[in-house]
Amino acid sequence: MKDNLTDQELHNLAMNIVGKELEDNGFEFLGVNSQLKRNPQFVTLKDTKLSFVIVRAIPYPVDPKYYDPQLMKSIKDHALKFNAKTFYAGVGLANSIDYDKPVLKDEAYTVNYEGLQEI
């Protein structure tokens, strides 16, 4: 029997997906924090503009575009002290064979990610 991915492994998977998008779009990484519950996950620079990016791995059937408004307000308030933009990146992850089953190690998964949402 295959093991479920842990919360940290799901988080790392989401970070890899978002990190690739940031890299492909010309963002330079100033800081990366992959620990669960530590924010922001990415501090980036693009065109001299600082950005804080919050990444969340979201299990099916939760809509990955919805975020905790209180958390995002506190991150945005912090970012504003640095004249930085704030982005939320919710990455929906599901078992590709059966969405109601957990994502398993070494098995296919489905990604529902529509890009960065500016807060």
ZAVO-846861 format. One record per residue: residue in three letters; x, y negated, z negated of N, C-alpha, C, O, CB in turn. Coordinates in steps of 0.05 Angstrom, whole numbers, plus 5000, padded with zeros to 4 digits. Atoms other than C-alpha are relative to their C-alpha. Glycine has a CB too. Example, Ala and Ser with C-alpha at 12.3 -4.5 7.8 and 13.67 -1.06 7.14 Angstrom:
2
ala501850245000524650904844501849765000503949764987498049994975
ser498450245001527350214857498549784986499549564982500949915029
This chain:
119
met501750245000500050005000501849755000503749734985498150004975
lys498450254998502649315018499349814978497149814968499649875028
asp500450205021503448764968498849745010499349665033502749944986
asn501150274994499548114968502449804998504249844983497749924981
leu498050215003503747494979499349854974497049814967499949805024
thr500450155025504747124913499249715007499549635029502550014982
asp500750284995502346404904502549855010502349685028499049874974
gln497550134992509646184911500650075029501549895045502450074982
glu499549924972510446584976498149875020498949795041499950315002
leu502050144983504046295005500749705002500649595024497150034988
his499250285000506445594985502549965019502549775034500749914971
asn497650024983513245725019499350025029500449885046502150214992
leu501049964972509645965082498849745010499449655032498050235002
ala501350264993505445325083502149785004502049625023497949914979
met497950204998511644905072501650035025502449845038501950014976
asn498549954975515245235130498549905024499649795043500650315003
ile501750094978509345085176500049705002500449595024497150114996
val500050305000509044355155502849895005503049705020498949904972
gly497250094996516644285153500750005030502049825040501950174985
lys499549984971517044515226498749775015499949655033499050285011
glu501450224987511744015247501449734995501749575013497149984989
leu498650255007515343445210502649985017503249775028500749994970
glu497549994985521943645243499549955030500949795042501450274996
asp500650034972518843695312499149725007499349635030497850205008
asn500950274995515942995303502049794991501349554989497449964985
gly497950205005522542665285500249904972501549704967499649785017
phe499750085027521942625210502750104989503450334995497650104982
glu497549915013528442645171499450064971497949924957502249775002
phe500549915027528343025105501949874980504349904982500150314998
leu498450125021530742625045499850174975501750184959499149724994
gly500449835023527943104993498050225007496050175020499149844976
val501849774997524743794993499650144973501650204960501050205022
asn500549865026521344104932498050225005495650175011498949804979
ser501849784994518444794942498850134975497450334976501550215015
gln501249895024516544914869497049944999496249725005501549894975
leu502950045004509145014856499649784979501049764960498650264992
lys500950205018505744434821502049774996501749614978499550124973
arg498150235000511643954835499449845025499549955047503050094998
asn500750174978509843364879501849765003502849674982497149914998
pro500949894974511243134931501850235010504050264999500049775021
gln498449794990513743724971502249905019504450005019498250215015
phe498050124982517243305024500149704996498049564993499350065029
val499650294998520142605021501549975026503750085030501649884975
thr498850024973521642395092500449715009499349534996498150145021
leu499550264989524041815133499650025031500750215043502849894993
lys500450024971521741635204499749715007498049574996497650185009
asp500150284991522940975239500249814976498749624974497449945015
thr499550155025525440685172497750004980497749854961500749715007
lys502449985018518740865139500250254983500450474993497449995016
leu499949785019518841295077497250134998495249994999500949914972
ser502649865003513341835070500350214978502350344976499150125026
phe500349785019511142295014497950195012495850115020499249904971
val501849804988507942945039499450214979501250344967501350135025
ile501049805019503743394994499150245017497550215035497749894982
val500749754985503144115020498550194981499350234958502650135011
arg501649805015497944614996499450245018498550205041497549884988
ala500949764987496845335017497150054990496650074966501850254994
ile502849985007489245415019498950275009499050335033498449775013
pro501149744992485946105018497349985014495749805007499850184975
tyr502649994988480146275063498050084979498750244962500050225024
pro501450174981474346075061500049704994498549555005497250095002
val499950285008476245405029501049845024502949925038501849964976
asp499250184978476744835080502749874993502849724973497849795006
pro497450115007484144635082500249705002502249584992502150125017
lys499950304998482443905098499249864974499849634971498349915023
tyr500950135025479443785029502250014979503650224976497550144989
tyr497950015020484143564974498949884974496749784974502449835010
asp500750115027483943354901500549705001502749605001501750144977
pro499750294997482542604906501549874977503049674981497249875003
gln498650115023485142464836503050045003504649854998499050134974
leu497149944996491842804850501149825022503249705019500450305008
met499050164978492542444917500149714993501949575003498250055025
lys499950285008490941774886502549954983503849754987497449924984
ser497650045017496441864834502550025017504449875012500150214978
ile497749984982501342074889500249745016502449635020499850255019
lys500050244984499341484932500949764984502549594993497249945012
asp499250225018500041004873503150004996504449804996498650014973
his497149965003507041284862501549925026503549785025500750294992
ala498850054974508741244937500149705005502049605017498550145022
leu500250294995506540514940502349844986503149634996497349894991
lys497750135014512040334889502550015017504349845014500550144973
phe497749974982516940564943499449905028500949955047500950295000
asn500950094974513040245000499950245020500650225043501849785012
ala500149764985511840955025497250085008495350014994501350234985
lys502649894991506141285064499650264984501550394975499950045031
thr500749755013502541875033498450175020496650085032498449964974
phe501349814983500442495072499250254985500650334967501750065025
tyr500949745011496543115054500150205023499250155045497149984988
ala499949794980497843765091498950264988500350404974503050045010
gly501249765010492944315074500250225022499350185044497049954993
val499649784981494744975108498350244992498850374972503150085001
gly501749785005489245485110501450265009502450285032497249975014
leu498749744994491946205108498050224994496750224973502650034983
ala501949775004487946845117501350255013502950235031497249945013
asn499349754988489147575132498850015027496449975030499150254982
ser501150024973488447615207498250245008496650225027502249985020
ile501749774994485048305206497349974987495350034998501450264991
asp502550045016479948145152500449764983501849764963499450264982
tyr499750255014479247435128499350014970500349854955498249795013
asp500849985028476147665063502250154983501950164958497450154997
lys497849865015482548055044502349804997502649615012500950265015
pro497750185005488847725016502050035023502150225037501350054973
val497749994982494847555059502150204988502850174965501349725005
leu498249795010499548155054502849965011503249845033499050275008
lys497250024991507148195059500350165026499250385029501950114978
asp499449864975509548385129497650075017497750255033501650254995
glu502349964983502648345160499249735013499949525002497650124984
ala500950244986499547855209498149834983496649934967498750075027
tyr501850195014496047235182499149795020500349755041501449874976
thr501150214983491846685212500549734986500249714961497050055005
val499450275010493545945203497849815009497249805033502849905008
asn501950224994488345385200501349744990501049674967497250054987
tyr498650255007492444745201499749805022500449855045503050064994
glu500650214980490444105236501949774998501349565010497249914998
gly498150225002496443685218499749834975498049874958499849835025
leu499950185023498043135169497549824999496649725019502549835000
gln502250195004492342725139501249774984502249814962497650134985
glu499050235016494442025118498049924979495649914984500749755019
ile501750075022491741825051500049704995498749604977500950154974
